[in-house]
Amino acid sequence: MSNKELDGIIKGDTQLLENLYKNDFPRIQAFVIKNQGTKEQAADLFHDALIAIFRKAQTPGFAITCRLSTYLYAVCKNLWLKELRQRRHTREIQSDDMPHVESIEERIMTNESGQLKKEVFDRCFALLTSDCQKLLKMAMEGKDADHTLEKMQYNSKQHALNRRYRCKKALMRFVRQDPFFKELFPL
């Protein structure tokens, strides 16, 4: 979010607010309706999220590194999940806009970008086969191909290297396809 957008929120810039309603409210409304809510609840939630962002934007030194729409969606999703928990609903939350994400509660407000990036990575990592997960964990721990060859019982060092490469490629493909990745790293 740029300083201009933060200033616009603080000053109540009607053009900025109209754009938020026009571009972001339909996605928020669809999410709320899909998850046991109504249009009226979606509108209330959207207003509550804007107020929360307004208050946070007035905090000295406050800044976020993702797009305003990403941040707004995360705040709305968080507030709605909190509402559902308070109502003691236990059904799994689903969203067309992004795969299910564990509740991110107040973390969004403090370290949204880094946390969201980690969640995208974790979600995509879980989509890999167990062998790929083991291989990439060894690579992240700094284990060499000889160690991988021995632990994974491959026939050759080259096979271990090729397999690691294919696993990294698969992980990157999952990450690039993730809807939140596209929000965090717009082209």
Secondary structure as UniProt FT lines:
FT   HELIX           3..11
FT   HELIX           14..34
FT   TURN            35..36
FT   HELIX           39..57
FT   TURN            60..61
FT   HELIX           68..86
FT   TURN            87..88
FT   TURN            105..106
FT   HELIX           107..127
FT   HELIX           130..140
FT   TURN            141..142
FT   HELIX           145..152
FT   HELIX           157..177
FT   HELIX           179..184
//
